[in-house]
Amino acid sequence: MVPFLDKQHPDHSEAKKLLAFPNTATNPTVIHEAYHTLVYVQKWDRKEAIGTLNDYMYLDTTLFLNKTKEITKLGLYIGLEYPLGGRDCLIMANFLFNRIKQMVTFDKALLDLKKLTIDGKTLRIIAPRDI
């Protein structure tokens, strides 16, 4: 999300390809991870980061997926089955649970998986260049 939102990010031109998609999905973990990166890595002003993320969350084209106990349990199960960190497991569980078919990321560990399948649900993982 950060390369998409931050015009100064080195991957911004590649991330802009997401503009071609009429709808995107996000969740609290992604939003808070983006806040952390925008403020502490990209050195954005905190209020600017919050404003930008709030604007993104409230776009008509953004599907905001909340977390539940069931999603949290699924994330723990993903951690058992796949060599991923807790945040990645929770993000993927949220998308799988909500039947999101494709995730776009720059994260190499996730891209190396290519897809994640649990209980007959599959989440494809692609880079923006593959859109």
A tleap script that builds the chain and sets N, CA, C and O, in Angstrom:
source leaprc.protein.ff14SB
mol = sequence {
  NMET VAL PRO PHE LEU ASP LYS GLN HIE PRO
  ASP HIE SER GLU ALA LYS LYS LEU LEU ALA
  PHE PRO ASN THR ALA THR ASN PRO THR VAL
  ILE HIE GLU ALA TYR HIE THR LEU VAL TYR
  VAL GLN LYS TRP ASP ARG LYS GLU ALA ILE
  GLY THR LEU ASN ASP TYR MET TYR LEU ASP
  THR THR LEU PHE LEU ASN LYS THR LYS GLU
  ILE THR LYS LEU GLY LEU TYR ILE GLY LEU
  GLU TYR PRO LEU GLY GLY ARG ASP CYS LEU
  ILE MET ALA ASN PHE LEU PHE ASN ARG ILE
  LYS GLN MET VAL THR PHE ASP LYS ALA LEU
  LEU ASP LEU LYS LYS LEU THR ILE ASP GLY
  LYS THR LEU ARG ILE ILE ALA PRO ARG ASP
  CILE
}
set mol.1.N position { 0.812 -1.182 0.000 }
set mol.1.CA position { 0.000 0.000 0.000 }
set mol.1.C position { 0.872 1.269 0.000 }
set mol.1.O position { 0.523 2.257 -0.647 }
set mol.2.N position { 1.978 1.245 0.708 }
set mol.2.CA position { 2.825 2.436 0.816 }
set mol.2.C position { 3.332 2.905 -0.549 }
set mol.2.O position { 3.250 4.099 -0.838 }
set mol.3.N position { 3.854 2.012 -1.404 }
set mol.3.CA position { 4.302 2.491 -2.719 }
set mol.3.C position { 3.168 3.128 -3.536 }
set mol.3.O position { 3.408 4.036 -4.331 }
set mol.4.N position { 1.955 2.654 -3.338 }
set mol.4.CA position { 0.800 3.210 -4.035 }
set mol.4.C position { 0.486 4.622 -3.530 }
set mol.4.O position { 0.185 5.514 -4.323 }
set mol.5.N position { 0.555 4.820 -2.223 }
set mol.5.CA position { 0.171 6.097 -1.617 }
set mol.5.C position { 1.261 7.162 -1.670 }
set mol.5.O position { 0.960 8.353 -1.751 }
set mol.6.N position { 2.509 6.749 -1.625 }
set mol.6.CA position { 3.624 7.691 -1.519 }
set mol.6.C position { 4.284 7.916 -2.877 }
set mol.6.O position { 4.978 7.037 -3.389 }
set mol.7.N position { 4.066 9.083 -3.452 }
set mol.7.CA position { 4.614 9.399 -4.778 }
set mol.7.C position { 6.136 9.423 -4.793 }
set mol.7.O position { 6.744 9.310 -5.858 }
set mol.8.N position { 6.756 9.570 -3.635 }
set mol.8.CA position { 8.218 9.597 -3.546 }
set mol.8.C position { 8.823 8.199 -3.407 }
set mol.8.O position { 10.040 8.039 -3.499 }
set mol.9.N position { 7.987 7.198 -3.188 }
set mol.9.CA position { 8.483 5.830 -3.004 }
set mol.9.C position { 9.067 5.323 -4.329 }
set mol.9.O position { 8.485 5.568 -5.386 }
set mol.10.N position { 10.204 4.624 -4.290 }
set mol.10.CA position { 10.827 4.155 -5.540 }
set mol.10.C position { 9.956 3.201 -6.360 }
set mol.10.O position { 10.160 3.076 -7.568 }
set mol.11.N position { 9.002 2.534 -5.738 }
set mol.11.CA position { 8.127 1.606 -6.467 }
set mol.11.C position { 6.784 2.233 -6.842 }
set mol.11.O position { 5.881 1.526 -7.290 }
set mol.12.N position { 6.640 3.544 -6.665 }
set mol.12.CA position { 5.342 4.191 -6.910 }
set mol.12.C position { 4.849 4.004 -8.344 }
set mol.12.O position { 3.673 3.714 -8.560 }
set mol.13.N position { 5.734 4.168 -9.321 }
set mol.13.CA position { 5.282 4.056 -10.717 }
set mol.13.C position { 4.725 2.670 -11.013 }
set mol.13.O position { 3.755 2.535 -11.759 }
set mol.14.N position { 5.325 1.651 -10.438 }
set mol.14.CA position { 4.812 0.288 -10.625 }
set mol.14.C position { 3.503 0.089 -9.858 }
set mol.14.O position { 2.584 -0.562 -10.355 }
set mol.15.N position { 3.419 0.643 -8.660 }
set mol.15.CA position { 2.225 0.481 -7.831 }
set mol.15.C position { 1.022 1.218 -8.412 }
set mol.15.O position { -0.119 0.849 -8.133 }
set mol.16.N position { 1.259 2.246 -9.208 }
set mol.16.CA position { 0.153 3.003 -9.811 }
set mol.16.C position { -0.724 2.131 -10.702 }
set mol.16.O position { -1.850 2.512 -11.023 }
set mol.17.N position { -0.231 0.984 -11.099 }
set mol.17.CA position { -1.028 0.076 -11.928 }
set mol.17.C position { -2.316 -0.327 -11.216 }
set mol.17.O position { -3.288 -0.716 -11.862 }
set mol.18.N position { -2.324 -0.235 -9.893 }
set mol.18.CA position { -3.520 -0.578 -9.123 }
set mol.18.C position { -4.686 0.358 -9.422 }
set mol.18.O position { -5.838 0.019 -9.153 }
set mol.19.N position { -4.398 1.526 -9.974 }
set mol.19.CA position { -5.465 2.457 -10.335 }
set mol.19.C position { -6.400 1.864 -11.384 }
set mol.19.O position { -7.546 2.294 -11.512 }
set mol.20.N position { -5.916 0.886 -12.128 }
set mol.20.CA position { -6.733 0.245 -13.157 }
set mol.20.C position { -7.811 -0.652 -12.554 }
set mol.20.O position { -8.774 -1.015 -13.231 }
set mol.21.N position { -7.648 -1.008 -11.282 }
set mol.21.CA position { -8.629 -1.867 -10.629 }
set mol.21.C position { -9.755 -1.019 -10.059 }
set mol.21.O position { -9.497 -0.043 -9.354 }
set mol.22.N position { -11.005 -1.378 -10.355 }
set mol.22.CA position { -12.116 -0.581 -9.847 }
set mol.22.C position { -12.325 -0.730 -8.338 }
set mol.22.O position { -12.887 0.162 -7.702 }
set mol.23.N position { -11.885 -1.831 -7.769 }
set mol.23.CA position { -12.093 -2.075 -6.341 }
set mol.23.C position { -10.847 -2.688 -5.722 }
set mol.23.O position { -10.161 -3.500 -6.342 }
set mol.24.N position { -10.569 -2.286 -4.492 }
set mol.24.CA position { -9.479 -2.879 -3.729 }
set mol.24.C position { -9.997 -3.219 -2.339 }
set mol.24.O position { -11.006 -2.676 -1.891 }
set mol.25.N position { -9.299 -4.120 -1.665 }
set mol.25.CA position { -9.679 -4.505 -0.303 }
set mol.25.C position { -8.508 -4.240 0.631 }
set mol.25.O position { -7.346 -4.361 0.243 }
set mol.26.N position { -8.828 -3.879 1.853 }
set mol.26.CA position { -7.813 -3.686 2.873 }
set mol.26.C position { -8.384 -4.094 4.219 }
set mol.26.O position { -9.566 -4.419 4.327 }
set mol.27.N position { -7.547 -4.078 5.240 }
set mol.27.CA position { -8.000 -4.434 6.585 }
set mol.27.C position { -7.181 -3.654 7.608 }
set mol.27.O position { -6.206 -2.999 7.240 }
set mol.28.N position { -7.557 -3.711 8.888 }
set mol.28.CA position { -6.856 -2.911 9.899 }
set mol.28.C position { -5.353 -3.162 9.959 }
set mol.28.O position { -4.581 -2.227 10.168 }
set mol.29.N position { -4.931 -4.398 9.780 }
set mol.29.CA position { -3.506 -4.709 9.858 }
set mol.29.C position { -2.734 -4.005 8.750 }
set mol.29.O position { -1.664 -3.450 8.999 }
set mol.30.N position { -3.258 -4.022 7.542 }
set mol.30.CA position { -2.606 -3.362 6.413 }
set mol.30.C position { -2.546 -1.848 6.646 }
set mol.30.O position { -1.520 -1.219 6.388 }
set mol.31.N position { -3.631 -1.277 7.128 }
set mol.31.CA position { -3.674 0.165 7.371 }
set mol.31.C position { -2.635 0.565 8.417 }
set mol.31.O position { -1.908 1.540 8.228 }
set mol.32.N position { -2.562 -0.178 9.508 }
set mol.32.CA position { -1.617 0.177 10.567 }
set mol.32.C position { -0.166 -0.085 10.157 }
set mol.32.O position { 0.737 0.651 10.557 }
set mol.33.N position { 0.052 -1.113 9.374 }
set mol.33.CA position { 1.394 -1.369 8.850 }
set mol.33.C position { 1.808 -0.233 7.900 }
set mol.33.O position { 2.955 0.213 7.922 }
set mol.34.N position { 0.872 0.225 7.077 }
set mol.34.CA position { 1.152 1.341 6.168 }
set mol.34.C position { 1.446 2.619 6.963 }
set mol.34.O position { 2.357 3.370 6.614 }
set mol.35.N position { 0.682 2.864 8.020 }
set mol.35.CA position { 0.931 4.043 8.864 }
set mol.35.C position { 2.357 4.005 9.412 }
set mol.35.O position { 3.086 4.995 9.348 }
set mol.36.N position { 2.734 2.867 9.943 }
set mol.36.CA position { 4.070 2.725 10.524 }
set mol.36.C position { 5.151 3.033 9.479 }
set mol.36.O position { 6.092 3.776 9.756 }
set mol.37.N position { 5.013 2.467 8.296 }
set mol.37.CA position { 6.011 2.669 7.245 }
set mol.37.C position { 6.014 4.113 6.742 }
set mol.37.O position { 7.078 4.700 6.543 }
set mol.38.N position { 4.827 4.684 6.538 }
set mol.38.CA position { 4.771 6.072 6.071 }
set mol.38.C position { 5.438 7.027 7.059 }
set mol.38.O position { 6.175 7.926 6.653 }
set mol.39.N position { 5.182 6.835 8.353 }
set mol.39.CA position { 5.699 7.759 9.369 }
set mol.39.C position { 7.155 7.476 9.717 }
set mol.39.O position { 7.969 8.399 9.759 }
set mol.40.N position { 7.492 6.222 9.966 }
set mol.40.CA position { 8.815 5.912 10.506 }
set mol.40.C position { 9.874 5.572 9.453 }
set mol.40.O position { 11.069 5.664 9.731 }
set mol.41.N position { 9.452 5.185 8.263 }
set mol.41.CA position { 10.412 4.883 7.195 }
set mol.41.C position { 10.413 5.998 6.142 }
set mol.41.O position { 11.466 6.515 5.770 }
set mol.42.N position { 9.226 6.355 5.676 }
set mol.42.CA position { 9.118 7.384 4.642 }
set mol.42.C position { 9.149 8.800 5.224 }
set mol.42.O position { 9.223 9.778 4.479 }
set mol.43.N position { 9.093 8.906 6.552 }
set mol.43.CA position { 9.207 10.190 7.271 }
set mol.43.C position { 8.077 11.173 6.968 }
set mol.43.O position { 8.299 12.383 6.906 }
set mol.44.N position { 6.857 10.644 6.778 }
set mol.44.CA position { 5.697 11.507 6.604 }
set mol.44.C position { 5.329 12.132 7.944 }
set mol.44.O position { 5.647 11.591 9.003 }
set mol.45.N position { 4.659 13.273 7.884 }
set mol.45.CA position { 4.034 13.859 9.058 }
set mol.45.C position { 2.897 12.928 9.505 }
set mol.45.O position { 2.170 12.398 8.666 }
set mol.46.N position { 2.744 12.730 10.792 }
set mol.46.CA position { 1.730 11.795 11.301 }
set mol.46.C position { 0.321 12.177 10.865 }
set mol.46.O position { -0.458 11.317 10.456 }
set mol.47.N position { -0.005 13.450 10.950 }
set mol.47.CA position { -1.354 13.888 10.553 }
set mol.47.C position { -1.587 13.657 9.067 }
set mol.47.O position { -2.683 13.266 8.666 }
set mol.48.N position { -0.574 13.892 8.251 }
set mol.48.CA position { -0.700 13.651 6.812 }
set mol.48.C position { -0.924 12.163 6.538 }
set mol.48.O position { -1.756 11.801 5.706 }
set mol.49.N position { -0.189 11.310 7.233 }
set mol.49.CA position { -0.357 9.860 7.055 }
set mol.49.C position { -1.762 9.434 7.459 }
set mol.49.O position { -2.415 8.678 6.739 }
set mol.50.N position { -2.225 9.911 8.599 }
set mol.50.CA position { -3.572 9.555 9.061 }
set mol.50.C position { -4.622 10.057 8.073 }
set mol.50.O position { -5.558 9.328 7.743 }
set mol.51.N position { -4.476 11.285 7.602 }
set mol.51.CA position { -5.433 11.828 6.643 }
set mol.51.C position { -5.472 11.031 5.351 }
set mol.51.O position { -6.547 10.731 4.833 }
set mol.52.N position { -4.303 10.688 4.832 }
set mol.52.CA position { -4.227 9.913 3.592 }
set mol.52.C position { -4.844 8.531 3.769 }
set mol.52.O position { -5.596 8.069 2.910 }
set mol.53.N position { -4.528 7.872 4.876 }
set mol.53.CA position { -5.076 6.532 5.118 }
set mol.53.C position { -6.583 6.583 5.352 }
set mol.53.O position { -7.307 5.707 4.880 }
set mol.54.N position { -7.064 7.589 6.068 }
set mol.54.CA position { -8.514 7.737 6.246 }
set mol.54.C position { -9.200 7.965 4.909 }
set mol.54.O position { -10.240 7.367 4.634 }
set mol.55.N position { -8.621 8.830 4.071 }
set mol.55.CA position { -9.195 9.062 2.743 }
set mol.55.C position { -9.262 7.764 1.953 }
set mol.55.O position { -10.273 7.474 1.314 }
set mol.56.N position { -8.191 6.984 1.996 }
set mol.56.CA position { -8.157 5.708 1.269 }
set mol.56.C position { -9.235 4.752 1.786 }
set mol.56.O position { -9.943 4.125 0.999 }
set mol.57.N position { -9.355 4.645 3.108 }
set mol.57.CA position { -10.337 3.718 3.684 }
set mol.57.C position { -11.767 4.076 3.298 }
set mol.57.O position { -12.616 3.195 3.158 }
set mol.58.N position { -12.032 5.362 3.128 }
set mol.58.CA position { -13.400 5.795 2.863 }
set mol.58.C position { -13.716 5.995 1.385 }
set mol.58.O position { -14.793 6.486 1.046 }
set mol.59.N position { -12.798 5.625 0.509 }
set mol.59.CA position { -13.115 5.650 -0.919 }
set mol.59.C position { -14.230 4.649 -1.200 }
set mol.59.O position { -14.281 3.582 -0.589 }
set mol.60.N position { -15.107 4.989 -2.111 }
set mol.60.CA position { -16.184 4.064 -2.489 }
set mol.60.C position { -15.642 2.774 -3.089 }
set mol.60.O position { -16.324 1.749 -3.082 }
set mol.61.N position { -14.425 2.822 -3.606 }
set mol.61.CA position { -13.834 1.653 -4.261 }
set mol.61.C position { -13.002 0.793 -3.312 }
set mol.61.O position { -12.446 -0.222 -3.731 }
set mol.62.N position { -12.910 1.184 -2.039 }
set mol.62.CA position { -12.136 0.417 -1.067 }
set mol.62.C position { -13.066 -0.416 -0.195 }
set mol.62.O position { -13.930 0.121 0.498 }
set mol.63.N position { -12.884 -1.716 -0.234 }
set mol.63.CA position { -13.625 -2.628 0.634 }
set mol.63.C position { -12.811 -2.800 1.910 }
set mol.63.O position { -11.688 -3.304 1.868 }
set mol.64.N position { -13.371 -2.383 3.046 }
set mol.64.CA position { -12.664 -2.487 4.318 }
set mol.64.C position { -13.144 -3.737 5.038 }
set mol.64.O position { -14.327 -3.869 5.350 }
set mol.65.N position { -12.216 -4.655 5.302 }
set mol.65.CA position { -12.534 -5.948 5.904 }
set mol.65.C position { -12.113 -5.956 7.371 }
set mol.65.O position { -10.923 -5.889 7.679 }
set mol.66.N position { -13.078 -6.036 8.266 }
set mol.66.CA position { -12.769 -6.078 9.692 }
set mol.66.C position { -12.249 -7.447 10.094 }
set mol.66.O position { -12.359 -8.414 9.340 }
set mol.67.N position { -11.679 -7.518 11.300 }
set mol.67.CA position { -11.154 -8.779 11.831 }
set mol.67.C position { -12.140 -9.353 12.839 }
set mol.67.O position { -12.870 -8.621 13.507 }
set mol.68.N position { -12.145 -10.670 12.933 }
set mol.68.CA position { -12.990 -11.378 13.892 }
set mol.68.C position { -12.151 -12.465 14.565 }
set mol.68.O position { -11.006 -12.707 14.181 }
set mol.69.N position { -12.731 -13.109 15.563 }
set mol.69.CA position { -12.043 -14.243 16.196 }
set mol.69.C position { -11.789 -15.349 15.181 }
set mol.69.O position { -10.726 -15.970 15.178 }
set mol.70.N position { -12.771 -15.589 14.323 }
set mol.70.CA position { -12.629 -16.653 13.322 }
set mol.70.C position { -11.462 -16.359 12.371 }
set mol.70.O position { -10.699 -17.261 12.022 }
set mol.71.N position { -11.329 -15.110 11.959 }
set mol.71.CA position { -10.213 -14.722 11.094 }
set mol.71.C position { -8.896 -14.859 11.848 }
set mol.71.O position { -7.899 -15.314 11.287 }
set mol.72.N position { -8.893 -14.469 13.112 }
set mol.72.CA position { -7.682 -14.579 13.930 }
set mol.72.C position { -7.258 -16.036 14.070 }
set mol.72.O position { -6.071 -16.348 13.977 }
set mol.73.N position { -8.218 -16.929 14.291 }
set mol.73.CA position { -7.909 -18.367 14.382 }
set mol.73.C position { -7.374 -18.890 13.053 }
set mol.73.O position { -6.434 -19.684 13.029 }
set mol.74.N position { -7.969 -18.447 11.948 }
set mol.74.CA position { -7.493 -18.857 10.629 }
set mol.74.C position { -6.055 -18.379 10.419 }
set mol.74.O position { -5.241 -19.102 9.846 }
set mol.75.N position { -5.743 -17.180 10.873 }
set mol.75.CA position { -4.378 -16.663 10.771 }
set mol.75.C position { -3.387 -17.524 11.529 }
set mol.75.O position { -2.278 -17.765 11.053 }
set mol.76.N position { -3.780 -17.990 12.706 }
set mol.76.CA position { -2.907 -18.885 13.476 }
set mol.76.C position { -2.692 -20.198 12.732 }
set mol.76.O position { -1.583 -20.731 12.718 }
set mol.77.N position { -3.746 -20.718 12.117 }
set mol.77.CA position { -3.635 -21.956 11.344 }
set mol.77.C position { -2.700 -21.756 10.141 }
set mol.77.O position { -1.882 -22.624 9.836 }
set mol.78.N position { -2.825 -20.621 9.470 }
set mol.78.CA position { -1.936 -20.334 8.340 }
set mol.78.C position { -0.487 -20.331 8.812 }
set mol.78.O position { 0.396 -20.835 8.117 }
set mol.79.N position { -0.241 -19.767 9.989 }
set mol.79.CA position { 1.107 -19.758 10.553 }
set mol.79.C position { 1.645 -21.149 10.811 }
set mol.79.O position { 2.853 -21.377 10.745 }
set mol.80.N position { 0.754 -22.077 11.105 }
set mol.80.CA position { 1.147 -23.469 11.313 }
set mol.80.C position { 1.515 -24.136 9.989 }
set mol.80.O position { 2.433 -24.955 9.932 }
set mol.81.N position { 0.802 -23.784 8.937 }
set mol.81.CA position { 0.964 -24.439 7.639 }
set mol.81.C position { 2.001 -23.776 6.720 }
set mol.81.O position { 2.571 -24.431 5.846 }
set mol.82.N position { 2.239 -22.479 6.923 }
set mol.82.CA position { 3.122 -21.729 6.027 }
set mol.82.C position { 4.171 -20.978 6.844 }
set mol.82.O position { 3.880 -20.537 7.956 }
set mol.83.N position { 5.386 -20.824 6.314 }
set mol.83.CA position { 6.458 -20.136 7.048 }
set mol.83.C position { 6.348 -18.607 6.932 }
set mol.83.O position { 7.186 -17.961 6.303 }
set mol.84.N position { 5.309 -18.048 7.544 }
set mol.84.CA position { 5.058 -16.611 7.470 }
set mol.84.C position { 4.978 -16.010 8.862 }
set mol.84.O position { 4.687 -16.711 9.831 }
set mol.85.N position { 5.235 -14.717 8.961 }
set mol.85.CA position { 5.101 -14.011 10.229 }
set mol.85.C position { 3.638 -13.789 10.590 }
set mol.85.O position { 2.746 -13.959 9.758 }
set mol.86.N position { 3.410 -13.416 11.818 }
set mol.86.CA position { 2.056 -13.247 12.338 }
set mol.86.C position { 1.215 -12.231 11.589 }
set mol.86.O position { 0.052 -12.498 11.287 }
set mol.87.N position { 1.780 -11.070 11.285 }
set mol.87.CA position { 1.002 -10.048 10.565 }
set mol.87.C position { 0.610 -10.533 9.180 }
set mol.87.O position { -0.531 -10.350 8.755 }
set mol.88.N position { 1.556 -11.157 8.471 }
set mol.88.CA position { 1.234 -11.675 7.141 }
set mol.88.C position { 0.143 -12.736 7.220 }
set mol.88.O position { -0.761 -12.763 6.384 }
set mol.89.N position { 0.223 -13.605 8.215 }
set mol.89.CA position { -0.802 -14.642 8.387 }
set mol.89.C position { -2.170 -14.020 8.626 }
set mol.89.O position { -3.170 -14.479 8.072 }
set mol.90.N position { -2.218 -12.986 9.440 }
set mol.90.CA position { -3.486 -12.327 9.745 }
set mol.90.C position { -4.048 -11.609 8.520 }
set mol.90.O position { -5.253 -11.662 8.272 }
set mol.91.N position { -3.199 -10.947 7.763 }
set mol.91.CA position { -3.638 -10.276 6.540 }
set mol.91.C position { -4.193 -11.295 5.554 }
set mol.91.O position { -5.268 -11.097 4.987 }
set mol.92.N position { -3.463 -12.382 5.350 }
set mol.92.CA position { -3.894 -13.405 4.394 }
set mol.92.C position { -5.181 -14.084 4.865 }
set mol.92.O position { -6.062 -14.367 4.053 }
set mol.93.N position { -5.296 -14.346 6.160 }
set mol.93.CA position { -6.513 -14.958 6.700 }
set mol.93.C position { -7.715 -14.061 6.430 }
set mol.93.O position { -8.784 -14.542 6.054 }
set mol.94.N position { -7.538 -12.777 6.621 }
set mol.94.CA position { -8.629 -11.836 6.398 }
set mol.94.C position { -9.079 -11.871 4.943 }
set mol.94.O position { -10.277 -11.889 4.663 }
set mol.95.N position { -8.133 -11.881 4.024 }
set mol.95.CA position { -8.486 -11.928 2.611 }
set mol.95.C position { -9.117 -13.269 2.237 }
set mol.95.O position { -10.121 -13.301 1.525 }
set mol.96.N position { -8.544 -14.364 2.704 }
set mol.96.CA position { -9.116 -15.687 2.412 }
set mol.96.C position { -10.536 -15.807 2.948 }
set mol.96.O position { -11.443 -16.232 2.232 }
set mol.97.N position { -10.725 -15.435 4.202 }
set mol.97.CA position { -12.034 -15.542 4.844 }
set mol.97.C position { -13.090 -14.762 4.060 }
set mol.97.O position { -14.235 -15.198 3.942 }
set mol.98.N position { -12.700 -13.625 3.535 }
set mol.98.CA position { -13.634 -12.769 2.802 }
set mol.98.C position { -13.653 -13.039 1.302 }
set mol.98.O position { -14.190 -12.251 0.523 }
set mol.99.N position { -13.063 -14.157 0.910 }
set mol.99.CA position { -13.081 -14.632 -0.479 }
set mol.99.C position { -12.457 -13.653 -1.480 }
set mol.99.O position { -12.903 -13.534 -2.621 }
set mol.100.N position { -11.426 -12.965 -1.026 }
set mol.100.CA position { -10.643 -12.132 -1.940 }
set mol.100.C position { -9.775 -13.096 -2.746 }
set mol.100.O position { -9.114 -13.960 -2.171 }
set mol.101.N position { -9.772 -12.956 -4.042 }
set mol.101.CA position { -9.111 -13.936 -4.915 }
set mol.101.C position { -7.637 -13.632 -5.181 }
set mol.101.O position { -6.858 -14.536 -5.482 }
set mol.102.N position { -7.257 -12.357 -5.069 }
set mol.102.CA position { -5.906 -11.980 -5.470 }
set mol.102.C position { -5.366 -10.877 -4.564 }
set mol.102.O position { -6.070 -9.929 -4.216 }
set mol.103.N position { -4.111 -11.027 -4.197 }
set mol.103.CA position { -3.431 -10.037 -3.370 }
set mol.103.C position { -2.236 -9.508 -4.156 }
set mol.103.O position { -1.467 -10.285 -4.721 }
set mol.104.N position { -2.084 -8.194 -4.189 }
set mol.104.CA position { -0.971 -7.562 -4.889 }
set mol.104.C position { -0.005 -7.028 -3.837 }
set mol.104.O position { -0.405 -6.301 -2.927 }
set mol.105.N position { 1.268 -7.393 -3.967 }
set mol.105.CA position { 2.254 -7.018 -2.958 }
set mol.105.C position { 3.649 -6.928 -3.558 }
set mol.105.O position { 3.915 -7.461 -4.635 }
set mol.106.N position { 4.531 -6.244 -2.843 }
set mol.106.CA position { 5.953 -6.245 -3.169 }
set mol.106.C position { 6.713 -7.191 -2.241 }
set mol.106.O position { 7.915 -7.383 -2.423 }
set mol.107.N position { 6.055 -7.778 -1.267 }
set mol.107.CA position { 6.689 -8.615 -0.239 }
set mol.107.C position { 7.219 -9.912 -0.860 }
set mol.107.O position { 6.443 -10.739 -1.339 }
set mol.108.N position { 8.539 -10.081 -0.849 }
set mol.108.CA position { 9.168 -11.233 -1.504 }
set mol.108.C position { 8.738 -12.560 -0.895 }
set mol.108.O position { 8.489 -13.517 -1.629 }
set mol.109.N position { 8.646 -12.641 0.431 }
set mol.109.CA position { 8.245 -13.901 1.074 }
set mol.109.C position { 6.855 -14.322 0.617 }
set mol.109.O position { 6.608 -15.507 0.396 }
set mol.110.N position { 5.950 -13.364 0.474 }
set mol.110.CA position { 4.601 -13.686 0.010 }
set mol.110.C position { 4.606 -14.017 -1.475 }
set mol.110.O position { 3.927 -14.950 -1.903 }
set mol.111.N position { 5.363 -13.267 -2.261 }
set mol.111.CA position { 5.432 -13.537 -3.700 }
set mol.111.C position { 6.011 -14.918 -3.985 }
set mol.111.O position { 5.609 -15.574 -4.946 }
set mol.112.N position { 6.949 -15.360 -3.160 }
set mol.112.CA position { 7.533 -16.692 -3.338 }
set mol.112.C position { 6.497 -17.795 -3.142 }
set mol.112.O position { 6.626 -18.872 -3.723 }
set mol.113.N position { 5.477 -17.541 -2.334 }
set mol.113.CA position { 4.411 -18.539 -2.144 }
set mol.113.C position { 3.577 -18.721 -3.409 }
set mol.113.O position { 3.159 -19.833 -3.732 }
set mol.114.N position { 3.341 -17.624 -4.120 }
set mol.114.CA position { 2.517 -17.581 -5.336 }
set mol.114.C position { 1.031 -17.728 -5.052 }
set mol.114.O position { 0.214 -17.041 -5.664 }
set mol.115.N position { 0.677 -18.601 -4.145 }
set mol.115.CA position { -0.731 -18.730 -3.754 }
set mol.115.C position { -0.808 -19.414 -2.401 }
set mol.115.O position { 0.128 -20.085 -1.965 }
set mol.116.N position { -1.926 -19.230 -1.761 }
set mol.116.CA position { -2.174 -19.850 -0.468 }
set mol.116.C position { -3.565 -20.470 -0.548 }
set mol.116.O position { -4.527 -19.788 -0.900 }
set mol.117.N position { -3.678 -21.751 -0.227 }
set mol.117.CA position { -4.965 -22.436 -0.282 }
set mol.117.C position { -5.271 -23.058 1.071 }
set mol.117.O position { -4.467 -23.815 1.615 }
set mol.118.N position { -6.434 -22.735 1.606 }
set mol.118.CA position { -6.918 -23.289 2.875 }
set mol.118.C position { -8.404 -23.574 2.707 }
set mol.118.O position { -9.154 -22.716 2.243 }
set mol.119.N position { -8.826 -24.759 3.078 }
set mol.119.CA position { -10.250 -25.137 3.045 }
set mol.119.C position { -10.917 -24.822 1.707 }
set mol.119.O position { -12.043 -24.327 1.668 }
set mol.120.N position { -10.221 -25.110 0.624 }
set mol.120.CA position { -10.797 -24.908 -0.699 }
set mol.120.C position { -10.801 -23.463 -1.181 }
set mol.120.O position { -11.252 -23.189 -2.293 }
set mol.121.N position { -10.311 -22.542 -0.373 }
set mol.121.CA position { -10.223 -21.135 -0.777 }
set mol.121.C position { -8.776 -20.841 -1.160 }
set mol.121.O position { -7.845 -21.216 -0.448 }
set mol.122.N position { -8.600 -20.169 -2.288 }
set mol.122.CA position { -7.256 -19.855 -2.768 }
set mol.122.C position { -7.088 -18.354 -2.917 }
set mol.122.O position { -7.958 -17.660 -3.444 }
set mol.123.N position { -5.952 -17.871 -2.442 }
set mol.123.CA position { -5.565 -16.474 -2.598 }
set mol.123.C position { -4.309 -16.454 -3.455 }
set mol.123.O position { -3.260 -16.937 -3.029 }
set mol.124.N position { -4.406 -15.896 -4.665 }
set mol.124.CA position { -3.239 -15.729 -5.533 }
set mol.124.C position { -2.455 -14.519 -5.058 }
set mol.124.O position { -3.038 -13.519 -4.640 }
set mol.125.N position { -1.140 -14.610 -5.122 }
set mol.125.CA position { -0.274 -13.525 -4.666 }
set mol.125.C position { 0.590 -13.094 -5.841 }
set mol.125.O position { 1.387 -13.877 -6.360 }
set mol.126.N position { 0.426 -11.838 -6.258 }
set mol.126.CA position { 1.156 -11.346 -7.424 }
set mol.126.C position { 1.809 -9.992 -7.121 }
set mol.126.O position { 1.428 -9.288 -6.186 }
set mol.127.N position { 2.789 -9.663 -7.933 }
set mol.127.CA position { 3.444 -8.358 -7.865 }
set mol.127.C position { 2.689 -7.382 -8.765 }
set mol.127.O position { 2.018 -7.806 -9.706 }
set mol.128.N position { 2.787 -6.085 -8.489 }
set mol.128.CA position { 2.118 -5.109 -9.358 }
set mol.128.C position { 2.513 -5.247 -10.829 }
set mol.128.O position { 1.691 -4.997 -11.711 }
set mol.129.N position { 3.747 -5.637 -11.104 }
set mol.129.CA position { 4.187 -5.778 -12.501 }
set mol.129.C position { 3.416 -6.874 -13.238 }
set mol.129.O position { 3.392 -6.896 -14.468 }
set mol.130.N position { 2.780 -7.790 -12.484 }
set mol.130.CA position { 2.050 -8.907 -13.087 }
set mol.130.C position { 0.556 -8.636 -13.250 }
set mol.130.O position { -0.209 -9.528 -13.617 }
set mol.131.N position { 0.155 -7.412 -12.978 }
set mol.131.CA position { -1.272 -7.074 -13.107 }
set mol.131.C position { -1.651 -7.060 -14.569 }
set mol.131.O position { -2.806 -6.799 -14.905 }
savepdb mol mol.pdb
quit
